[in-house]
Amino acid sequence: MPILVSIITVFEELYKPFLQTSLLGRACQAKLIDVFVENLFSHAQPKKRIDAPAYGPGAGMLIRPDIVQRAIEKREQESGKAFKIFFSPQGQKIDQRLLERLAEKIRSIGHVMLIAPRYEGVDARAEEVYADSVLSIGDFVLMGGDLPALLFLEAFLRLIPGVVGCKESVERDSFSGPFVDYPSFTEPLVWLGRQVPDILRSGNHDLIEKWRLDQAAKKTVLQHFAWLRVTRTNDYQQESAWKHIPPHYVVLLHSDVLVGPDLVEGTTSVTSLDIHDIARSATTYGFKKFFIVTPLLDQQKIVNKLLDFWQNEEGKDYNPNRYQALERVLLLSSLDEVVAYIHKMENEFALLIGTSADRKEHTNAITFFDQEKVWAAKRPVLFLLGTGNGLSGSVIQKTDFFLEPIYGFMKFNHLSVRSAAAILFDRWLGLSPRS
Ligand SMILES: C[S@@+](CC[C@H](N)C(=O)[O-])C[C@H]1O[C@@H](n2cnc3c(N)ncnc32)[C@H](O)[C@@H]1O
């Protein structure tokens, strides 16, 4: 049985060439799909319009709900109940996962109806009554729903068995899993001085598979991290992706911070809770080291006492998880020592990312969505956490980037540094699958 597709539109003529071309043309000919295009104008009373001005102040014409009703009812009387999709910029954004879910539903019903409005859209009640799904193709506004309907049709039909010849290529394409597609090459072997990677001609299928996965993971981390973090991954996929995230470090500064009512540069006292909690958060999100910086000997003594216990057998026996977290804590006397330490470990200077609760503008500001910008430099990353009243001007001057503050709807913004660290780590490196 073909999948029935009903399209309700003002511009019938847009669909014909599209449906006669390429794989969709072949799918129609092969009767994998059967398309009916219904013109809204044929449902208006003689000499009456299909649209009317919106109630209330402001410009804009809307398609009348009774016209939409007649078109939908006619198509359902002729072809049976349909899964009805309206298109609107306010709808749910289409992605591959949503398409797969909708394709499954539509396949079981056998009939999909695409309602493609024009003008300012349809009367809100038509959507309320009829829409099984309202879809958006992105956060921008077109002049009508026809291109969204065609876009949906092409993406949806690709998932109908037989429409695309090679099932394997559909299953492996970008966004069918957590990674985008790997880079592919064809003839000529050398073009503009660029050669196809040798491995692809090695004949070793295992190695080629590994190479492709690695390339796909790299491209996803560096260009589509937002997709990766909301998509479910297995251990192997996580390891493959993690390899392409530059090493991360964090430092908690008890010097070079602002203190007192006059906000002068000074030092603060260490807090064992901060050390424990930030170490546990840092371990959860894969930070290689958590540095505590204090130049004060009495403060260093306190930290050393804590670390002496937790970084030794006694602490390990007492609580192995806590040992694992505190193992990565390192006490140093200054930020310069931290920078030198990372350079020694990584053979590369770290990018310094400042943090603050203050919403002051910074010329090097980044947001929690700028991982790709930072990681493109392929340098280790060091987050600077302040204590007291925050990082001093001299430290801020050294930063390569300054992260926007964490804040909510309230005016109150006084998170403890350990809470801020946990939120920051999660927003920067956390995985949060949507389904
Ligand atoms: C000019 S738009 C109406 C925009 C509407 N007043 C708003 O601001 O949300 C007219 C029609 O184009 C279609 N359309 C425009 N942008 C779209 C998008 N990003 N995704 C899906 N449909 C869109 C919808 O069918 C919409 O009803």
The ligand as a Gaussian input file, in Angstrom:
#p B3LYP/6-31G(d) Opt

LIG

0 1
 C        4.566000      35.008000       7.675000
 S        4.441000      33.416000       8.393000
 C        3.530000      33.790000       9.839000
 C        4.412000      34.081000      10.999000
 C        3.668000      34.225000      12.324000
 N        2.922000      35.449000      12.347000
 C        4.662000      34.205000      13.464000
 O        5.328000      35.222000      13.696000
 O        4.839000      33.145000      14.089000
 C        3.264000      32.596000       7.380000
 C        3.334000      31.086000       7.378000
 O        4.594000      30.649000       6.875000
 C        4.944000      29.396000       7.437000
 N        6.270000      29.485000       8.066000
 C        7.026000      30.591000       8.123000
 N        8.183000      30.340000       8.755000
 C        8.169000      29.049000       9.111000
 C        9.074000      28.201000       9.817000
 N       10.228000      28.638000      10.276000
 N        8.725000      26.913000       9.992000
 C        7.529000      26.440000       9.553000
 N        6.635000      27.203000       8.913000
 C        6.929000      28.501000       8.669000
 C        3.859000      29.077000       8.452000
 O        2.985000      28.183000       7.870000
 C        3.219000      30.426000       8.718000
 O        1.897000      30.298000       9.134000

